Amino acid sequence: MWLANEINVAEEHFASQTTKMVMAQLVPRATLQPPHGKTMLAAAVAGNQHDIGLQAVADFFEMDGWRTVLLGANVPARDLVQAVDCFAADLLGLSVSQMTQLDTVKTTIQDVRGSARDTEVKILLGGRAFTDPDDLPKELGADGFAADPRRAVALGRQLVGLE
């Protein structure tokens, strides 16, 4: 609604915070699968202030037995590289909300892939910037794209050898 100029920034922030509060109350009530030893790191690329979808994806991974580390919105590439290494991530989920962030995504992926340990991490993209992804995620250097949390978990499992 904010994007369509139907509500102002304050109203959008209120709706976002309310949504996050409700989401935080739902996960503890969900049925969790037993841990399988894989770690998923979730972040929105630098410049992306939107993280509700990212939170939903992280929640679905957590329910599927993943150790999930949610870094949230606007994570600089150099800090993301360090986090992938620090948390020994098997899978990196990157959220991209706007087409203007595609260069940032490509640079971020290159930075992650350029680190010795981080070349092993699988990278999964998602977000509104990919309305018709085709081969774009691969061109950016990612291992895949998922349009929703369920598909993200299924593809994440495949990418790290759980399927």
C-alpha positions, 0 to 999 in steps of 0.5 A, spaced: 500 500 500 505 504 501 508 503 494 501 505 491 501 511 495 495 509 499 498 509 506 504 514 508 511 511 511 508 512 519 502 507 517 507 502 513 512 502 519 506 501 524 503 495 519 510 492 518 512 492 526 505 489 527 506 483 522 513 482 525 510 481 532 504 477 530 510 472 526 514 472 532 508 469 536 507 464 531 513 460 530 513 458 537 507 454 536 509 451 530 511 444 529 519 443 528 522 438 525 528 435 528 535 439 527 539 436 521 545 440 522 545 445 517 545 452 517 541 457 513 544 465 514 538 470 511 540 477 510 537 483 505 542 486 501 545 493 502 540 498 501 534 493 502 530 495 508 525 490 507 525 484 511 518 481 513 519 476 507 526 474 509 523 473 516 518 468 513 523 465 509 527 464 515 522 462 520 520 456 515 527 454 515 527 454 522 521 449 522 524 445 517 530 443 522 535 448 520 539 452 525 537 459 522 541 466 523 537 472 521 541 478 520 535 482 517 535 488 513 541 492 509 547 488 510 553 490 507 557 485 503 563 485 507 559 484 514 555 478 510 562 475 508 564 475 515 558 472 518 557 466 512 564 464 515 563 466 523 556 462 523 559 456 518 553 457 513 551 452 509 546 456 505 545 463 504 539 466 503 539 473 500 533 478 499 532 483 494 526 487 493 528 492 487 531 491 481 536 497 482 539 492 487 541 487 482 548 490 481 549 490 489 546 482 489 552 481 484 557 484 487 555 481 494 555 474 491 562 475 488 565 478 495 562 471 498 564 467 493 571 470 493 572 468 500 576 461 501 571 458 506 565 462 503 566 458 496 562 452 499 556 456 501 550 455 497 546 462 495 539 462 494 535 469 492 528 471 493 524 477 493 520 482 489 526 484 484 525 477 481 518 477 478 520 473 472 527 470 474 528 466 468 536 465 468 537 472 472 539 468 479 544 464 475 547 470 471 548 474 478 552 468 481 546 465 485 545 457 485 537 458 485 531 462 486 525 461 490 518 465 490 516 463 496 518 460 503 516 453 502 519 453 495 525 456 498 526 450 503 525 445 498 530 448 494 535 449 500 534 442 502 536 440 495 542 445 494 545 442 501 544 435 499 538 433 504 534 431 498 
